[in-house]
Amino acid sequence: MMNPKVLYEIKVHGFLLWASVGLLMPVSILIKRMSNREQSGTRLRIIFYVHAITQVFLH
């Protein structure tokens, strides 16, 4: 029998895996595909800065 702390850590790990692979990756693929159609440098710059800021704060 596993102790409750280990079970909790396994559940948190599973949720984080689901969130990264099942949610964030498809969203980022869609954003990348939409940005390929953009001709505006301003919008591409905004997408880049949003990406950079989220990388800093979430890492």
MOTAKA-V515981 format. One record per residue. N is the residue number from 0. OMEGA is omega in whole degrees, 0 to 359 (* if undefined). Layout:
BEGIN
n=N omega=OMEGA
n=N omega=OMEGA
END
This chain:
BEGIN
n=0 omega=179
n=1 omega=179
n=2 omega=185
n=3 omega=180
n=4 omega=180
n=5 omega=178
n=6 omega=178
n=7 omega=180
n=8 omega=178
n=9 omega=179
n=10 omega=179
n=11 omega=179
n=12 omega=179
n=13 omega=179
n=14 omega=180
n=15 omega=177
n=16 omega=178
n=17 omega=182
n=18 omega=183
n=19 omega=184
n=20 omega=186
n=21 omega=184
n=22 omega=187
n=23 omega=181
n=24 omega=177
n=25 omega=178
n=26 omega=180
n=27 omega=177
n=28 omega=178
n=29 omega=179
n=30 omega=179
n=31 omega=179
n=32 omega=179
n=33 omega=182
n=34 omega=178
n=35 omega=180
n=36 omega=184
n=37 omega=174
n=38 omega=183
n=39 omega=178
n=40 omega=181
n=41 omega=181
n=42 omega=177
n=43 omega=178
n=44 omega=178
n=45 omega=179
n=46 omega=180
n=47 omega=182
n=48 omega=176
n=49 omega=178
n=50 omega=182
n=51 omega=180
n=52 omega=180
n=53 omega=177
n=54 omega=181
n=55 omega=185
n=56 omega=183
n=57 omega=180
n=58 omega=*
END
